[in-house]
Amino acid sequence: MSSASNPISAAWRRWNAVPLWLQILTGMLIGILTGIGMGESAVFFKPLGSLFVNTIKMLIVPLVFCSLIVGITSMQDTSKMGRIGLKSFVFYLGTTSIAITIGLALGYLFQPGAGVDMGDAMNVSATVAKDTPTIAQTIVNMIPTNPIAALAQGKILQVIVFAVALGVALVLIGERGTPAVKVFESLAEAMYKLTDMVMKLAPYGVFALMAWVAGKFGLDVLLPLLKVIMAVYIGCALHIFGFYSLLLVGIARMNPLHFFRHISEAMAVAYTMSSSAGTLPASMKCAKRLGVNKSISSFVLPLGTTINMDGTALYQGVCALFVAQLFGIDLTWVQYLTIIATATLASIGTAGVPGAGLVMLTLVLTTVGLPLEGVALVAGIDRVLDMARTVVNVSGDLVATTIVAHTEDEIDTEVQTQVQTETTV
């Protein structure tokens, strides 16, 4: 018995020694192959994948709430807090406008809607448009009328607003707020530990999710709209490895290769889960690995989860041109600028959950008078696009966190030196 169990134990130890990001990628690849092999029968794995997603969702609200409060109160300097918030906000909106410009350029270059057969599946636009909030509604809905209800319902933007307000109030009352701050610090540490425990399940949850997706959609779903998929994926790659690399070198004075190597775990989780909010636990770990002070990462990352949607904006640029070309509509420069402005502002209210970008796309199409029927075609491949755009969103959150930390001199240089040494080895 002992000799038979030894090889299994040794294999298990070797598997546990593999970096988590590689375990996740392995689970993803095996899941894709399993799904293609099993076809529709791969729906068998959906409950396991849903179980993992629910476990991640369980972390999001308390993690965001406690992290923001701890991040704000740890500063003890309202001017610093306002400075960091302003830097983050400007950075996120600026990169989002660049992202949608890249998307529009690639949509014009690839002409994805030219010659596409629309078919007869044009029956979901009314439903989608009905659920789309206006920009004014998004701004009004930022303030929770009932913070407890916002926490219970998982309305992340409202949770962030309340957490920031509560954190500022605790800072302003000084020593009288110390007991409450200590409670939130303890809760935050407990959430970080719970996050570590949950992330160990990621390779198995990712395997189940990918097996189900591959089994349900198969490879044929990619063929009719291959140009759209190619344009979005190329745009995402350009934005991540081109634009973000320039920012890292020019502002943070950091080697992009070492940066992307050490956020690969978060990128892998983002690609498979298609949720920037669900990837927040992994992003927190990556920021720590890069030497970013927790007071910065616990404020900038949750904020980015809600207002930084570079990938979603890029996707909206490609898809807006796809719909225009599909119906033979020529857009004016004013309409191009309107798309950029609308998508940038709409990104603030886009939830960091799978499929939210498709809903916000209808807002962009409506603003420039494009037919909402085009959303039905995009919906068919939205899951494939959602994976790529979520990687951009999550990468952008970590780039912003690193750059803001650099400008505030809040990066542990010893950790950075160690990370760079590991990279060269």
Secondary structure by P-SEA (a helix, b strand, c coil): ccccaaaaaaaaaaaaaccaaaaaaaaaaaaaaaaaaaccccccaaaaaaaaaaaaaaacaaaaaaaaaaaaaaaccaaaaaaaaaaaaaaaaaaaaaaaaaaaaaaaaaccccccccccccccaaaaaaacccaaaaaaacccccaaaaaaacaaaaaaaaaaaaaaaaaaacccaaaaaaaaaaaaaaaaaaaaaaaaaaaaaaaaaaaaaaaaccccccccaaaaaaaaaaaaaaaaccaaaaaaaacccccaaaaaaaaaaaaaaaaaacccccaaaaaaaaaaaacccaaaaacaaaaaaccccaaaaaaaaaaaaaaaaaacccccaaaaaaaaaaaaaaccccccccaaaaaaaaaaaaaacccccaaaaaaaaaaaaaaaaaaaaaaaaaaaaaaaaaaaccccaaaaaaaaaaaac
